[in-house]
Amino acid sequence: MKKIILFLGGIILILGIVTVVEQIIINGEYDYWSHYFDKDYLAFKGMKNDDAEYLLRAIELGEKSPWAYCTLASVYVKDKKNDLAEKYYKKAIDKLDLESIKILNDEYIKDKNNVYLGCSVVAGRDPESFEVLSYFYTKDKNGVFYGTEELKGANHETFIILSDNYGKDTNNVYYNIRKLSKADPKTFEAFQNYGKDRNNVYYGEILVKDTDPQTFRENKTWQKTKDGIEYMAEDKNNYYAGEEIVKEKRKD
C-alpha cells in the first residue's frame, strides 16, 4: 500500500511540475538558459543549441542577454547570413558602429573603434590593421596574438601560419603561445599534430627523442604494425604515438 501511495504521489508531483513549466513557457517569466525543462523541450523538437531556430526560440521565451544575441549572430555568420548577423551583433553590443562593422569570422568582428571577440572588446588591438590568421592566431600592426595573449617578440610583418597551432616568423617558431627555443624557422614545417625542422621533431611543444627528421612523417589516420601496435607517425627507424616510440622498425 505504501508503494502505491508513493507511486501516485510521484505521478502527481511530475504532473504538477509539467503544468508549472508549461505556464512558465507560455508566460515567459524566467531566464531561459537556466531552465532545464525548456532545453529538453527544444531538444525534443529536434533543435540543437547551435541552431538559429533554437536561439530564436530562446529569445521568444524571454532570454534577452547579450550572450544570446551574440551567439545567434555567430550562428548566422556560419550560415553565411551576415545581414542577420549584423542585426543581432547590434543588439549584443551597445556602441557597435554599423557603418564600419566588418565580420571577420564567427568569433571576431571589428568596427572603426574596436576589435571584438565574442562581442567583448579586445583591448589594445588596432582595428584598422587587425586581421584573423587562423582560428587562434591574429595580428595587427603592433603584434601577433594567440587568442587574447600576445606572442612576445613575434614579428607581425613576417609571421605566418603553419597549422592551427604552429606559426613562425623569421626568427622563431611558436606552438600556441610558446616559443620553441631549439626550432629552426628556416626549415620548420608542420603536420597535424607534429612539427619538424632539419634537426628535430616535435609533438606539440615536446621534443621527440631519437627521431630522423629527414624521413619522419605523420600519417593522416592511426595505423597498426603487423603485430597490432597503433602508431601516429614514423621514420626510417621507429613508429611513434605522441612523443613516445611504440616500436622499433628493426623489430617489426
Disulfide bonds with the S-S distance in Angstrom:
Cys70-Cys119 2.00
